[in-house]
Amino acid sequence: NVIWFFIIAHFIMSWLIAFNVLNLYQPIVSQIWQGLNRILDPIYGRIRQFIPNMGGLDLAPLIALLMVTALQRTLAYYGQ
């Protein structure tokens, strides 16, 4: 569940940064952004190896969410 929340937070922050609602020159915003990137870049990097470049659209967070959800459901099903 924790990684799911990290992915959602990263997704929301990326849109807020893109629309200049959040400013990376603010220290706390920059620290949170860098922390999320350090956590999620290894996951996104592996996914990006297998999906084509879509220009400005990054599908890695969506695919990561789908994979996390599938893994949670599989573990819940076989963990009974």
C-alpha positions in Angstrom: 0.0 0.0 0.0 2.9 2.4 0.7 4.3 2.2 -2.8 0.8 2.9 -4.2 0.6 6.1 -2.2 4.1 7.1 -3.3 3.1 6.7 -6.9 -0.1 8.7 -6.5 1.8 11.5 -4.6 4.4 11.6 -7.4 1.7 11.7 -10.1 -0.1 14.6 -8.4 3.1 16.5 -7.6 4.3 16.2 -11.2 1.1 17.8 -12.5 1.2 20.6 -9.8 4.8 21.3 -10.7 4.0 21.3 -14.4 1.3 23.9 -13.9 3.5 26.0 -11.6 1.2 25.4 -8.6 4.3 24.0 -6.7 7.7 25.5 -7.1 10.8 23.3 -6.9 12.8 26.3 -5.5 10.9 25.9 -2.2 13.1 23.6 -0.1 10.4 21.3 1.3 8.8 20.8 -2.1 12.2 20.1 -3.6 13.1 17.6 -0.8 9.8 15.7 -1.2 10.1 15.6 -5.0 13.7 14.4 -4.9 12.7 11.7 -2.3 9.9 10.4 -4.4 12.1 10.4 -7.4 14.7 8.4 -5.6 12.1 5.8 -4.5 10.3 5.5 -7.8 12.9 6.0 -10.4 14.2 2.4 -10.1 10.6 1.1 -10.7 9.8 3.5 -13.5 13.2 2.9 -15.2 12.5 -0.8 -15.6 9.1 -0.1 -17.0 10.4 2.6 -19.4 12.7 0.0 -20.9 9.7 -1.9 -22.2 7.3 0.8 -23.3 7.9 3.1 -26.3 8.5 6.8 -25.9 5.2 8.6 -26.1 6.5 12.2 -26.3 5.4 14.2 -23.3 3.2 11.4 -21.9 4.8 9.0 -19.4 2.9 5.8 -19.0 5.3 4.3 -16.4 3.3 5.5 -13.3 0.1 4.1 -14.7 1.7 0.8 -15.5 3.3 0.7 -12.1 -0.1 1.3 -10.4 -1.6 -1.5 -12.5 1.2 -3.8 -11.5 1.0 -3.0 -7.8 -2.8 -3.5 -7.9 -2.4 -6.8 -9.7 0.2 -7.9 -7.2 -2.0 -6.9 -4.2 -4.9 -8.8 -5.6 -2.8 -11.9 -6.4 -1.3 -11.9 -2.9 -4.8 -11.4 -1.3 -6.2 -14.3 -3.4 -3.5 -16.8 -2.7 -2.9 -15.6 0.9 -6.3 -16.8 2.1 
